[in-house]
Structures are given as structure tokens and as C-alpha cells.
């Protein structure tokens, strides 16, 4: 009896699924075209594969170009940062050089006495 009750519970779902048959969907992707018997269907299958590959290639080329452009912008920003740091180092070395010469002169003068 319990088994009959569980079968009857699933019956509305089964009837609903049979009332609305599944509709085939054309999912984009690479298909195996050698299974097609007629030349027209095989040609259409191959053309579908070509269109899919062309769309993916275009998308990947655009993505790659965007990544290259972003990397080039980052490289230019880093070059500008390095140039600024080099200038700062040169300024610090130039400021240190006269102070260093004065210390060397004061050390050398007492030693000469």
C-alpha cells in the first residue's frame, strides 16, 4: 500500500513531463560532422563549426588585445615611476656629495696638524 502511495505521488510530475516534450536546443560548440549521412547536413554541420570557431577566435583575439594594452599601460606607468625614482636618487646623491666632501675635509685637516 505504501508503495502504491509513493508511485501515485510521482504520477503528476510524470504526466506533466509527458505533456510538454523536451525541445531540442542547438548548443553552440564543435560537432562531429562525420555522423551526418547527407552532404547538405554535413556541410551545414561544418559551417556551424566554422562559425563557432570564428566567433571564439574573435573573442579571444579581443581579450588578448585588451590584456596586452593593459600590460603596456602598466609598463609605461612603471617606467615613469622608475624615472622619477632615479631622479630622486640623483638628487639625494648630489646633496650628499657636498656634505660628504666637507666631512672629508674636516677629517683631513686635523690629521695634517
VEXPA-921546 format. One record per atom (N, C-alpha, C, O): residue number from 1; atom name; x, y, z. Coordinates in steps of 0.02 Angstrom, whole numbers, plus 32768, in hexadecimal, padded with zeros to 4 digits. Layout:
+-----+-------+------+------+------+
: num : atome :    X :    Y :    Z :
+-----+-------+------+------+------+
: NUM :    CA :    X :    Y :    Z :
...
+-----+-------+------+------+------+
This chain:
+-----+-------+------+------+------+
: num : atome :    X :    Y :    Z :
+-----+-------+------+------+------+
:   1 :     N : 8028 : 7FC5 : 8000 :
:   1 :    CA : 8000 : 8000 : 8000 :
:   1 :     C : 802B : 803F : 8000 :
:   1 :     O : 801D : 806E : 7FDB :
:   2 :     N : 805F : 803F : 802A :
:   2 :    CA : 808C : 8079 : 802D :
:   2 :     C : 80AF : 8083 : 7FEA :
:   2 :     O : 80BC : 80BB : 7FD5 :
:   3 :     N : 80BE : 804B : 7FCB :
:   3 :    CA : 80E1 : 8050 : 7F8A :
:   3 :     C : 80B2 : 806F : 7F56 :
:   3 :     O : 80C8 : 8098 : 7F2E :
:   4 :     N : 8074 : 805C : 7F56 :
:   4 :    CA : 8043 : 8079 : 7F28 :
:   4 :     C : 803B : 80C3 : 7F34 :
:   4 :     O : 8032 : 80EA : 7F05 :
:   5 :     N : 803D : 80D8 : 7F73 :
:   5 :    CA : 8036 : 811F : 7F84 :
:   5 :     C : 8072 : 8146 : 7F6A :
:   5 :     O : 806A : 817E : 7F51 :
:   6 :     N : 80AF : 812A : 7F6F :
:   6 :    CA : 80E9 : 814E : 7F56 :
:   6 :     C : 80E9 : 8152 : 7F0A :
:   6 :     O : 8100 : 8184 : 7EEF :
:   7 :     N : 80D0 : 8121 : 7EE9 :
:   7 :    CA : 80CB : 8123 : 7E9F :
:   7 :     C : 8099 : 8157 : 7E8A :
:   7 :     O : 80A4 : 817C : 7E5A :
:   8 :     N : 8061 : 815B : 7EAE :
:   8 :    CA : 802E : 818C : 7E9D :
:   8 :     C : 8045 : 81D3 : 7EAA :
:   8 :     O : 802E : 8202 : 7E89 :
:   9 :     N : 8072 : 81DD : 7EDB :
:   9 :    CA : 808D : 8220 : 7EE8 :
:   9 :     C : 80B4 : 8239 : 7EAC :
:   9 :     O : 80B1 : 8274 : 7E9B :
:  10 :     N : 80DA : 820D : 7E8B :
:  10 :    CA : 8103 : 8221 : 7E52 :
:  10 :     C : 80DD : 8224 : 7E11 :
:  10 :     O : 80F8 : 823C : 7DDF :
:  11 :     N : 80A0 : 820C : 7E10 :
:  11 :    CA : 8079 : 820A : 7DD2 :
:  11 :     C : 806C : 824F : 7DB5 :
:  11 :     O : 8073 : 8256 : 7D78 :
:  12 :     N : 8059 : 8282 : 7DDB :
:  12 :    CA : 804C : 82C5 : 7DBC :
:  12 :     C : 808B : 82E1 : 7D9A :
:  12 :     O : 8087 : 8300 : 7D65 :
:  13 :     N : 80C4 : 82D6 : 7DB9 :
:  13 :    CA : 8102 : 82EF : 7D9A :
:  13 :     C : 8110 : 82CB : 7D59 :
:  13 :     O : 8123 : 82EB : 7D28 :
:  14 :     N : 8106 : 828A : 7D58 :
:  14 :    CA : 8112 : 8263 : 7D1B :
:  14 :     C : 80E1 : 8279 : 7CE4 :
:  14 :     O : 80F5 : 827F : 7CAA :
:  15 :     N : 80A3 : 8284 : 7CF6 :
:  15 :    CA : 8072 : 829B : 7CC5 :
:  15 :     C : 8083 : 82E0 : 7CAA :
:  15 :     O : 807A : 82EE : 7C6E :
:  16 :     N : 809A : 830C : 7CD5 :
:  16 :    CA : 80AC : 834F : 7CC0 :
:  16 :     C : 80E8 : 834D : 7C8F :
:  16 :     O : 80EA : 8373 : 7C5F :
:  17 :     N : 8117 : 8321 : 7C9D :
:  17 :    CA : 8151 : 831C : 7C71 :
:  17 :     C : 813E : 82FF : 7C2D :
:  17 :     O : 815B : 8313 : 7BFA :
:  18 :     N : 810E : 82D1 : 7C2B :
:  18 :    CA : 80F8 : 82B4 : 7BEC :
:  18 :     C : 80CE : 82E6 : 7BC4 :
:  18 :     O : 80CD : 82E3 : 7B87 :
:  19 :     N : 80AB : 8311 : 7BE6 :
:  19 :    CA : 8080 : 8341 : 7BC4 :
:  19 :     C : 80A9 : 8376 : 7BA0 :
:  19 :     O : 8093 : 8391 : 7B6D :
:  20 :     N : 80E5 : 8386 : 7BB9 :
:  20 :    CA : 8111 : 83B8 : 7B9B :
:  20 :     C : 8152 : 8396 : 7B86 :
:  20 :     O : 8182 : 8394 : 7BAC :
:  21 :     N : 8153 : 837B : 7B4A :
:  21 :    CA : 8191 : 8358 : 7B36 :
:  21 :     C : 81CC : 8388 : 7B32 :
:  21 :     O : 81C3 : 83C4 : 7B23 :
:  22 :     N : 8205 : 836E : 7B3F :
:  22 :    CA : 8242 : 8398 : 7B3F :
:  22 :     C : 8250 : 83B0 : 7AF8 :
:  22 :     O : 824A : 838A : 7AC8 :
:  23 :     N : 8262 : 83EF : 7AF3 :
:  23 :    CA : 8273 : 840C : 7AB2 :
:  23 :     C : 82BE : 840A : 7AAB :
:  23 :     O : 82E2 : 841F : 7AD9 :
:  24 :     N : 82D5 : 83F2 : 7A72 :
:  24 :    CA : 831E : 83EF : 7A67 :
:  24 :     C : 8339 : 8435 : 7A61 :
:  24 :     O : 831B : 8461 : 7A41 :
:  25 :     N : 8372 : 843F : 7A80 :
:  25 :    CA : 8393 : 8481 : 7A7C :
:  25 :     C : 83D3 : 847A : 7A56 :
:  25 :     O : 83F7 : 8448 : 7A5D :
:  26 :     N : 83E2 : 84AC : 7A2D :
:  26 :    CA : 8420 : 84AC : 7A08 :
:  26 :     C : 8455 : 84CE : 7A34 :
:  26 :     O : 8457 : 850B : 7A38 :
:  27 :     N : 847E : 84A6 : 7A53 :
:  27 :    CA : 84B2 : 84C0 : 7A7F :
:  27 :     C : 84EF : 84CD : 7A54 :
:  27 :     O : 8508 : 849F : 7A33 :
:  28 :     N : 8509 : 850B : 7A54 :
:  28 :    CA : 8544 : 8519 : 7A2B :
:  28 :     C : 8580 : 84F2 : 7A43 :
:  28 :     O : 858D : 84EC : 7A7F :
:  29 :     N : 85A5 : 84D8 : 7A14 :
:  29 :    CA : 85E1 : 84B2 : 7A24 :
:  29 :     C : 85F7 : 8489 : 79E8 :
:  29 :     O : 85D7 : 848B : 79B3 :
:  30 :     N : 862C : 8465 : 79F0 :
:  30 :    CA : 8645 : 843B : 79BB :
:  30 :     C : 861D : 83FB : 79B8 :
:  30 :     O : 8614 : 83D8 : 79EA :
:  31 :     N : 8604 : 83EC : 797D :
:  31 :    CA : 85DD : 83AF : 7973 :
:  31 :     C : 8605 : 837F : 7947 :
:  31 :     O : 862F : 8394 : 791F :
:  32 :     N : 85F7 : 8340 : 794F :
:  32 :    CA : 8617 : 830D : 7925 :
:  32 :     C : 85EC : 8306 : 78E7 :
:  32 :     O : 85B4 : 82EB : 78EA :
:  33 :     N : 8606 : 831D : 78AF :
:  33 :    CA : 85DE : 8321 : 7872 :
:  33 :     C : 85E1 : 82E1 : 7848 :
:  33 :     O : 85BA : 82DA : 7819 :
:  34 :     N : 860D : 82B3 : 7859 :
:  34 :    CA : 8613 : 8276 : 7831 :
:  34 :     C : 85D6 : 8248 : 783B :
:  34 :     O : 85CB : 821B : 7813 :
:  35 :     N : 85AF : 8254 : 7870 :
:  35 :    CA : 8574 : 822A : 787C :
:  35 :     C : 853B : 823B : 784D :
:  35 :     O : 850D : 8213 : 7844 :
:  36 :     N : 853D : 8276 : 782E :
:  36 :    CA : 8508 : 828A : 7801 :
:  36 :     C : 850D : 8264 : 77BF :
:  36 :     O : 8544 : 825C : 77A4 :
:  37 :     N : 84D4 : 824D : 77A6 :
:  37 :    CA : 84D3 : 8225 : 7768 :
:  37 :     C : 84CE : 8250 : 772A :
:  37 :     O : 84F2 : 8245 : 76F9 :
:  38 :     N : 84A3 : 8282 : 772C :
:  38 :    CA : 849A : 82AB : 76F0 :
:  38 :     C : 84CF : 82E2 : 76ED :
:  38 :     O : 84E5 : 82FC : 7720 :
:  39 :     N : 84E1 : 82F3 : 76B0 :
:  39 :    CA : 8515 : 8325 : 76A5 :
:  39 :     C : 84FF : 836A : 76BE :
:  39 :     O : 8527 : 8390 : 76D8 :
:  40 :     N : 84BE : 837A : 76B6 :
:  40 :    CA : 84A5 : 83BB : 76CC :
:  40 :     C : 84AA : 83C2 : 7718 :
:  40 :     O : 84BF : 83F6 : 7731 :
:  41 :     N : 8497 : 838E : 773B :
:  41 :    CA : 849A : 8391 : 7784 :
:  41 :     C : 84E3 : 8393 : 779C :
:  41 :     O : 84F3 : 83B5 : 77CC :
:  42 :     N : 850E : 836E : 7779 :
:  42 :    CA : 8555 : 836E : 778C :
:  42 :     C : 8573 : 83B3 : 777F :
:  42 :     O : 859A : 83CC : 77A7 :
:  43 :     N : 8561 : 83D2 : 7746 :
:  43 :    CA : 857A : 8415 : 7736 :
:  43 :     C : 8560 : 8448 : 776A :
:  43 :     O : 8586 : 8473 : 7780 :
:  44 :     N : 8521 : 8442 : 777C :
:  44 :    CA : 8506 : 846F : 77AF :
:  44 :     C : 8528 : 8466 : 77F2 :
:  44 :     O : 8535 : 8496 : 7816 :
:  45 :     N : 8537 : 8428 : 7803 :
:  45 :    CA : 855A : 8419 : 7841 :
:  45 :     C : 85A0 : 8438 : 7841 :
:  45 :     O : 85B5 : 8458 : 7871 :
:  46 :     N : 85C3 : 842F : 7809 :
:  46 :    CA : 8606 : 844C : 7804 :
:  46 :     C : 8604 : 8498 : 7806 :
:  46 :     O : 862F : 84B8 : 7826 :
:  47 :     N : 85D2 : 84B6 : 77E6 :
:  47 :    CA : 85CB : 84FF : 77E7 :
:  47 :     C : 85BD : 8517 : 782D :
:  47 :     O : 85D6 : 854B : 7842 :
:  48 :     N : 8595 : 84F1 : 7853 :
:  48 :    CA : 8587 : 8503 : 7899 :
:  48 :     C : 85C7 : 8500 : 78C2 :
:  48 :     O : 85D3 : 852C : 78EB :
:  49 :     N : 85F0 : 84CE : 78B6 :
:  49 :    CA : 8631 : 84C9 : 78D9 :
:  49 :     C : 865D : 8504 : 78C8 :
:  49 :     O : 867E : 8520 : 78F3 :
:  50 :     N : 865E : 8518 : 7888 :
:  50 :    CA : 8688 : 8550 : 7872 :
:  50 :     C : 8670 : 8590 : 7894 :
:  50 :     O : 8699 : 85B7 : 78AD :
:  51 :     N : 862F : 859B : 7896 :
:  51 :    CA : 8614 : 85D8 : 78B6 :
:  51 :     C : 8625 : 85D9 : 7900 :
:  51 :     O : 8636 : 860D : 791B :
:  52 :     N : 861F : 85A0 : 7921 :
:  52 :    CA : 862F : 859B : 7968 :
:  52 :     C : 8679 : 85AC : 7974 :
:  52 :     O : 8689 : 85D2 : 79A1 :
:  53 :     N : 86A5 : 858E : 794C :
:  53 :    CA : 86EC : 859A : 7955 :
:  53 :     C : 86FF : 85E2 : 7945 :
:  53 :     O : 8729 : 8600 : 7967 :
:  54 :     N : 86DF : 85FE : 7912 :
:  54 :    CA : 86ED : 8644 : 7900 :
:  54 :     C : 86D8 : 8673 : 7938 :
:  54 :     O : 86FB : 86A3 : 7948 :
:  55 :     N : 869E : 8666 : 7955 :
:  55 :    CA : 8685 : 8690 : 798C :
:  55 :     C : 86B3 : 868B : 79C8 :
:  55 :     O : 86C4 : 86BD : 79E8 :
:  56 :     N : 86C9 : 864E : 79D9 :
:  56 :    CA : 86F6 : 8646 : 7A11 :
:  56 :     C : 873A : 8666 : 7A04 :
:  56 :     O : 8757 : 8685 : 7A31 :
:  57 :     N : 8753 : 865F : 79C7 :
:  57 :    CA : 8793 : 867E : 79B6 :
:  57 :     C : 8790 : 86CA : 79BB :
:  57 :     O : 87BE : 86E9 : 79D4 :
:  58 :     N : 875A : 86E6 : 79A3 :
:  58 :    CA : 8751 : 872F : 79A7 :
:  58 :     C : 874E : 8746 : 79F0 :
:  58 :     O : 876C : 8778 : 7A03 :
:  59 :     N : 8728 : 8721 : 7A19 :
:  59 :    CA : 8721 : 8732 : 7A60 :
:  59 :     C : 8765 : 872D : 7A83 :
:  59 :     O : 8777 : 8758 : 7AAB :
:  60 :     N : 878A : 86F8 : 7A75 :
:  60 :    CA : 87CB : 86EF : 7A95 :
:  60 :     C : 87FE : 8723 : 7A7D :
:  60 :     O : 8828 : 873A : 7AA4 :
:  61 :     N : 87FB : 8735 : 7A3D :
:  61 :    CA : 8828 : 8769 : 7A23 :
:  61 :     C : 881A : 87AC : 7A45 :
:  61 :     O : 8849 : 87D0 : 7A57 :
:  62 :     N : 87DB : 87BC : 7A4E :
:  62 :    CA : 87C9 : 87FB : 7A70 :
:  62 :     C : 87E0 : 87F9 : 7AB8 :
:  62 :     O : 87FA : 882B : 7AD1 :
:  63 :     N : 87D5 : 87C2 : 7ADA :
:  63 :    CA : 87EA : 87BB : 7B20 :
:  63 :     C : 8836 : 87C1 : 7B26 :
:  63 :     O : 884F : 87E2 : 7B53 :
:  64 :     N : 885A : 87A1 : 7AF8 :
:  64 :    CA : 88A3 : 87A4 : 7AFA :
:  64 :     C : 88BC : 87EB : 7AED :
:  64 :     O : 88EA : 8802 : 7B0E :
:  65 :     N : 889D : 880E : 7ABE :
:  65 :    CA : 88B1 : 8853 : 7AB0 :
:  65 :     C : 88A4 : 8880 : 7AEB :
:  65 :     O : 88CD : 88AC : 7AFA :
:  66 :     N : 886C : 8876 : 7B0E :
:  66 :    CA : 885D : 889E : 7B49 :
:  66 :     C : 8891 : 8892 : 7B80 :
:  66 :     O : 88A5 : 88C0 : 7BA3 :
:  67 :     N : 88A5 : 8853 : 7B87 :
:  67 :    CA : 88D7 : 8843 : 7BBA :
:  67 :     C : 891B : 8861 : 7BA7 :
:  67 :     O : 893E : 887B : 7BD3 :
:  68 :     N : 892D : 885E : 7B68 :
:  68 :    CA : 896C : 887D : 7B52 :
:  68 :     C : 896B : 88C8 : 7B5D :
:  68 :     O : 899D : 88E5 : 7B74 :
:  69 :     N : 8934 : 88E8 : 7B4C :
:  69 :    CA : 892E : 8930 : 7B56 :
:  69 :     C : 8935 : 8943 : 7BA0 :
:  69 :     O : 8956 : 8973 : 7BB2 :
:  70 :     N : 8914 : 891B : 7BCB :
:  70 :    CA : 8919 : 8928 : 7C14 :
:  70 :     C : 8960 : 891E : 7C2C :
:  70 :     O : 8979 : 8945 : 7C55 :
:  71 :     N : 8982 : 88EA : 7C13 :
:  71 :    CA : 89C7 : 88DE : 7C27 :
:  71 :     C : 89F5 : 8916 : 7C0F :
:  71 :     O : 8A21 : 892C : 7C33 :
:  72 :     N : 89E9 : 892F : 7BD2 :
:  72 :    CA : 8A12 : 8966 : 7BB8 :
:  72 :     C : 8A07 : 89A6 : 7BE1 :
:  72 :     O : 8A37 : 89CB : 7BEE :
:  73 :     N : 89C9 : 89B3 : 7BF5 :
:  73 :    CA : 89BD : 89EE : 7C1F :
:  73 :     C : 89E0 : 89E7 : 7C62 :
:  73 :     O : 89FB : 8A17 : 7C7C :
:  74 :     N : 89DF : 89AB : 7C7E :
:  74 :    CA : 8A01 : 89A0 : 7CBE :
:  74 :     C : 8A4C : 89A7 : 7CB6 :
:  74 :     O : 8A6D : 89C3 : 7CE2 :
:  75 :     N : 8A68 : 898F : 7C7F :
:  75 :    CA : 8AB0 : 8996 : 7C73 :
:  75 :     C : 8AC3 : 89DF : 7C6E :
:  75 :     O : 8AF6 : 89F4 : 7C8A :
:  76 :     N : 8A9B : 8A07 : 7C4A :
:  76 :    CA : 8AAA : 8A4E : 7C43 :
:  76 :     C : 8AA7 : 8A71 : 7C87 :
:  76 :     O : 8AD0 : 8A9C : 7C96 :
:  77 :     N : 8A76 : 8A5F : 7CB0 :
:  77 :    CA : 8A70 : 8A7D : 7CF2 :
:  77 :     C : 8AAD : 8A6A : 7D1D :
:  77 :     O : 8AC7 : 8A94 : 7D42 :
:  78 :     N : 8AC3 : 8A2C : 7D18 :
:  78 :    CA : 8AFE : 8A17 : 7D3E :
:  78 :     C : 8B3D : 8A3A : 7D26 :
:  78 :     O : 8B68 : 8A4A : 7D4E :
:  79 :     N : 8B43 : 8A44 : 7CE5 :
:  79 :    CA : 8B7D : 8A68 : 7CCA :
:  79 :     C : 8B7E : 8AB0 : 7CE5 :
:  79 :     O : 8BB3 : 8AC9 : 7CF8 :
:  80 :     N : 8B44 : 8AD0 : 7CE8 :
:  80 :    CA : 8B41 : 8B14 : 7D03 :
:  80 :     C : 8B54 : 8B14 : 7D4C :
:  80 :     O : 8B77 : 8B42 : 7D63 :
:  81 :     N : 8B3E : 8AE2 : 7D71 :
:  81 :    CA : 8B50 : 8ADD : 7DB8 :
:  81 :     C : 8B9B : 8AD4 : 7DC1 :
:  81 :     O : 8BBA : 8AF4 : 7DEC :
:  82 :     N : 8BB9 : 8AA8 : 7D99 :
:  82 :    CA : 8C01 : 8A9C : 7D9D :
:  82 :     C : 8C27 : 8ADB : 7D8C :
:  82 :     O : 8C59 : 8AEB : 7DAD :
:  83 :     N : 8C11 : 8B00 : 7D59 :
:  83 :    CA : 8C34 : 8B3E : 7D46 :
:  83 :     C : 8C30 : 8B70 : 7D7F :
:  83 :     O : 8C62 : 8B92 : 7D8E :
:  84 :     N : 8BF7 : 8B75 : 7DA0 :
:  84 :    CA : 8BF0 : 8BA2 : 7DD9 :
:  84 :     C : 8C1D : 8B8D : 7E13 :
:  84 :     O : 8C3C : 8BB8 : 7E34 :
:  85 :     N : 8C21 : 8B4D : 7E20 :
:  85 :    CA : 8C4C : 8B35 : 7E56 :
:  85 :     C : 8C96 : 8B40 : 7E46 :
:  85 :     O : 8CBD : 8B51 : 7E72 :
:  86 :     N : 8CA8 : 8B36 : 7E06 :
:  86 :    CA : 8CEE : 8B43 : 7DF3 :
:  86 :     C : 8CFF : 8B8C : 7DFD :
:  86 :     O : 8D36 : 8B9C : 7E14 :
:  87 :     N : 8CD1 : 8BB8 : 7DED :
:  87 :    CA : 8CDD : 8C00 : 7DF6 :
:  87 :     C : 8CE5 : 8C10 : 7E41 :
:  87 :     O : 8D11 : 8C37 : 7E54 :
:  88 :     N : 8CBB : 8BF2 : 7E6A :
:  88 :    CA : 8CBF : 8BFD : 7EB2 :
:  88 :     C : 8D02 : 8BE4 : 7ECE :
:  88 :     O : 8D21 : 8C06 : 7EF7 :
:  89 :     N : 8D18 : 8BAA : 7EB7 :
:  89 :    CA : 8D58 : 8B8E : 7ECE :
:  89 :     C : 8D92 : 8BBC : 7EB9 :
:  89 :     O : 8DBF : 8BC9 : 7EE1 :
:  90 :     N : 8D8F : 8BD5 : 7E7C :
:  90 :    CA : 8DC4 : 8C03 : 7E65 :
:  90 :     C : 8DC5 : 8C43 : 7E8F :
:  90 :     O : 8DFA : 8C5C : 7EA0 :
:  91 :     N : 8D89 : 8C5C : 7EA0 :
:  91 :    CA : 8D86 : 8C98 : 7ECA :
:  91 :     C : 8DA2 : 8C8B : 7F0F :
:  91 :     O : 8DC6 : 8CB4 : 7F2B :
:  92 :     N : 8D92 : 8C52 : 7F2B :
:  92 :    CA : 8DAB : 8C40 : 7F6E :
:  92 :     C : 8DF7 : 8C37 : 7F6C :
:  92 :     O : 8E1A : 8C4C : 7F9A :
:  93 :     N : 8E10 : 8C17 : 7F37 :
:  93 :    CA : 8E58 : 8C0E : 7F32 :
:  93 :     C : 8E7B : 8C51 : 7F28 :
:  93 :     O : 8EB2 : 8C5B : 7F43 :
:  94 :     N : 8E5C : 8C7E : 7F02 :
:  94 :    CA : 8E7A : 8CC0 : 7EF8 :
:  94 :     C : 8E7A : 8CE7 : 7F39 :
:  94 :     O : 8EAA : 8D0B : 7F47 :
:  95 :     N : 8E46 : 8CE1 : 7F61 :
:  95 :    CA : 8E43 : 8D04 : 7FA1 :
:  95 :     C : 8E74 : 8CE5 : 7FD3 :
:  95 :     O : 8E8F : 8D09 : 7FFD :
:  96 :     N : 8E7F : 8CA6 : 7FCE :
:  96 :    CA : 8EAC : 8C84 : 7FFC :
:  96 :     C : 8EF5 : 8C92 : 7FEB :
:  96 :     O : 8F1F : 8C94 : 8018 :
:  97 :     N : 8F04 : 8C9B : 7FAC :
:  97 :    CA : 8F4A : 8CA4 : 7F96 :
:  97 :     C : 8F6A : 8CE1 : 7FB7 :
:  97 :     O : 8FA2 : 8CD9 : 7FD0 :
:  98 :     N : 8F4D : 8D1D : 7FB7 :
:  98 :    CA : 8F6E : 8D55 : 7FD8 :
:  98 :     C : 8F75 : 8D4B : 8023 :
:  98 :     O : 8FA7 : 8D5E : 8041 :
:  99 :     N : 8F43 : 8D2D : 8043 :
:  99 :    CA : 8F47 : 8D20 : 808B :
:  99 :     C : 8F7E : 8CED : 8098 :
:  99 :     O : 8FA2 : 8CF4 : 80CA :
: 100 :     N : 8F83 : 8CBC : 806F :
: 100 :    CA : 8FB8 : 8C8A : 8076 :
: 100 :     C : 8FFC : 8CA8 : 806B :
: 100 :     O : 902B : 8C95 : 808E :
: 101 :     N : 9005 : 8CD7 : 803C :
: 101 :    CA : 9045 : 8CF8 : 8030 :
: 101 :     C : 9059 : 8D23 : 806C :
: 101 :     O : 9094 : 8D26 : 807D :
: 102 :     N : 9028 : 8D44 : 808C :
: 102 :    CA : 9037 : 8D6E : 80C6 :
: 102 :     C : 904F : 8D42 : 8100 :
: 102 :     O : 907C : 8D56 : 8125 :
: 103 :     N : 9030 : 8D08 : 8109 :
: 103 :    CA : 9046 : 8CDB : 813E :
: 103 :     C : 908C : 8CC1 : 8131 :
: 103 :     O : 90B5 : 8CBD : 815F :
: 104 :     N : 909A : 8CB2 : 80F1 :
: 104 :    CA : 90DD : 8C99 : 80E0 :
: 104 :     C : 9111 : 8CD0 : 80EA :
: 104 :     O : 9149 : 8CC1 : 8100 :
: 105 :     N : 9100 : 8D0D : 80DC :
: 105 :    CA : 9130 : 8D44 : 80E4 :
: 105 :     C : 913C : 8D51 : 812E :
: 105 :     O : 9175 : 8D5F : 8141 :
: 106 :     N : 9108 : 8D4C : 8158 :
: 106 :    CA : 9112 : 8D58 : 81A0 :
: 106 :     C : 913B : 8D20 : 81BF :
: 106 :     O : 9161 : 8D2D : 81EF :
: 107 :     N : 9134 : 8CE3 : 81A6 :
: 107 :    CA : 915B : 8CAB : 81C0 :
: 107 :     C : 91A4 : 8CB2 : 81AA :
: 107 :     O : 91D3 : 8CA3 : 81CF :
: 108 :     N : 91AC : 8CC9 : 816D :
: 108 :    CA : 91F1 : 8CCE : 8152 :
: 108 :     C : 9216 : 8D08 : 8172 :
: 108 :     O : 9253 : 8D03 : 817B :
: 109 :     N : 91F5 : 8D3F : 8184 :
: 109 :    CA : 9216 : 8D79 : 81A1 :
: 109 :     C : 9234 : 8D69 : 81E6 :
: 109 :     O : 926E : 8D7A : 81F0 :
: 110 :     N : 9212 : 8D49 : 8215 :
: 110 :    CA : 9231 : 8D3A : 8255 :
: 110 :     C : 926A : 8D08 : 824E :
: 110 :     O : 929B : 8D0B : 8274 :
: 111 :     N : 9265 : 8CDC : 821E :
: 111 :    CA : 929A : 8CAB : 8216 :
: 111 :     C : 92DA : 8CCD : 81FC :
: 111 :     O : 9311 : 8CB5 : 8209 :
: 112 :     N : 92D2 : 8D04 : 81D7 :
: 112 :    CA : 930C : 8D27 : 81BC :
: 112 :     C : 9332 : 8D4C : 81F1 :
: 112 :     O : 936D : 8D5A : 81E6 :
: 113 :     N : 9316 : 8D5D : 8228 :
: 113 :    CA : 9337 : 8D83 : 825D :
: 113 :     C : 9369 : 8D5C : 827E :
: 113 :     O : 938A : 8D74 : 82AC :
+-----+-------+------+------+------+
